Amino acid sequence: MNLTTLVYAADSYLDGDQLLGKCKEAIKGSNGDANYNSSDTNLCFGYLQSAADTHHAYSISGLVEPIFCRPEGVSVGKLVLIVVEFLESHPDVLHNAAGGLVSAALREAFPCSVSLECPIFPEEQDQLKEQEQSDLIYL
C-alpha cells in the first residue's frame, strides 16, 4: 500500500500517534473499563465523525472527488475500530497528520465502487448538489 498520496506531514493539531492513544481510550470505555479517559474518548469520536461528515459534504457538493464511500449505517464506533486497526498496522506513519491517516484508513475500509452507490457520478452530481445545497456550511 502506498500511503504517500494520502498521508502528509504538516503542521496539524493532531498526529496519528496522538489520535491512536485517544481512540484506544474510546475502545476501553466501550469495553466497560471504568478507568478510561472520557475527554480522549470524546475527542476521538468527534474527530472521526467530523472527518466523515466533512468528507461527505465536500464529496456531495462536488468540491472534491470522494476518497472513500462509507455505506449507510456505519456507526462512529465502527469508524473508531477501523482507524485504530489501521494505525496499529502502520506504526511507521504515526508521526503524520491524523487527518490524512483517517482518510487512508477509511479509503482502505470503504473503497468507492458503483455497488456502494457512491454519490459522485456525473449523472447524479447536479441533482445531489441541488438536494444537499442547504446542508452545506461554507467557511
C-alpha positions in Angstrom: 0.0 0.0 0.0 1.3 3.4 -0.9 0.3 5.8 1.8 2.3 8.8 0.5 -0.6 10.0 -1.6 -3.0 10.3 1.3 -0.7 10.9 4.3 1.0 14.2 4.6 3.5 15.6 7.0 2.4 19.0 8.0 1.7 21.2 11.0 -1.5 19.9 12.4 -3.4 19.8 15.6 -3.2 16.0 15.9 -0.8 13.4 14.6 -1.5 9.7 14.2 0.1 8.7 17.4 -2.0 11.1 19.4 -5.2 10.0 17.7 -4.4 6.4 18.3 -4.0 7.0 22.0 -7.3 8.9 22.2 -9.2 6.3 20.2 -7.8 3.4 22.3 -9.3 5.2 25.3 -12.7 5.2 23.4 -12.3 1.4 23.0 -11.5 1.0 26.7 -14.6 2.9 27.6 -16.8 0.9 25.2 -15.4 -2.3 26.7 -16.6 -1.3 30.2 -13.3 -0.2 31.6 -14.2 2.5 34.3 -10.7 4.0 34.1 -11.0 5.3 30.6 -10.4 9.0 29.8 -13.7 10.5 28.7 -12.1 13.6 27.2 -9.9 11.5 24.9 -12.9 9.4 24.1 -15.0 12.4 23.1 -12.1 13.8 21.1 -11.7 10.6 19.1 -15.4 10.2 18.4 -15.8 13.9 17.5 -12.7 13.9 15.2 -13.8 10.8 13.3 -17.4 11.9 13.0 -16.3 15.4 11.8 -13.8 13.8 9.3 -16.6 11.6 7.8 -19.2 14.3 7.8 -16.9 16.9 6.2 -15.8 14.4 3.5 -19.4 13.5 2.8 -20.4 17.2 2.5 -17.5 18.1 0.2 -18.0 15.0 -2.0 -21.7 15.6 -2.4 -21.1 19.2 -3.3 -18.6 18.2 -6.0 -15.8 20.2 -4.3 -13.7 17.0 -4.1 -13.7 13.6 -5.6 -14.6 11.0 -2.9 -11.7 9.4 -1.1 -13.9 6.7 0.5 -17.5 5.7 0.2 -18.9 4.8 3.7 -22.0 2.7 3.5 -25.1 3.9 5.3 -25.5 2.8 8.9 -21.8 2.6 9.8 -21.5 3.9 13.4 -18.8 6.2 14.7 -17.9 3.3 17.0 -17.1 1.2 13.9 -15.0 4.0 12.5 -13.0 4.0 15.7 -12.3 0.3 15.4 -11.3 0.7 11.7 -9.0 3.7 12.4 -7.3 2.0 15.4 -6.7 -1.2 13.5 -5.2 0.8 10.6 -3.0 2.9 12.8 -1.7 -0.1 14.7 -0.9 -1.8 11.3 1.1 1.2 10.1 3.3 2.3 13.0 5.8 3.9 10.7 3.4 6.7 9.6 2.0 7.7 13.1 4.1 10.9 13.0 2.0 12.2 10.1 -1.2 14.3 10.4 -4.2 12.5 11.7 -6.5 13.8 9.0 -4.6 12.1 6.2 -4.3 8.9 8.2 -8.0 8.8 8.9 -8.7 9.3 5.1 -6.3 6.4 4.3 -7.9 4.1 6.9 -11.4 4.8 5.6 -10.4 4.5 2.0 -8.9 1.1 2.7 -12.1 0.1 4.6 -14.6 1.7 2.2 -13.2 2.0 -1.3 -15.6 3.6 -3.7 -17.3 1.5 -6.3 -20.5 1.5 -8.3 -22.0 -1.2 -6.0 -21.8 1.2 -3.0 -23.6 3.9 -5.0 -21.1 6.5 -4.1 -22.9 9.7 -4.9 -20.3 11.4 -7.1 -21.1 10.2 -10.6 -21.6 12.8 -13.3 -25.3 12.0 -14.0 -26.1 12.3 -10.3 -23.9 15.2 -9.3 -26.1 18.1 -10.4 -29.2 16.6 -8.7 -27.3 16.0 -5.5 -25.9 19.5 -5.5 -29.4 21.0 -5.5 -30.7 18.5 -3.0 -27.8 18.9 -0.5 -27.1 22.6 -1.0 -28.9 23.7 2.1 -26.9 21.2 4.2 -23.5 22.7 3.4 -21.6 25.1 5.6 -19.2 27.3 3.8 -16.2 28.6 5.8 
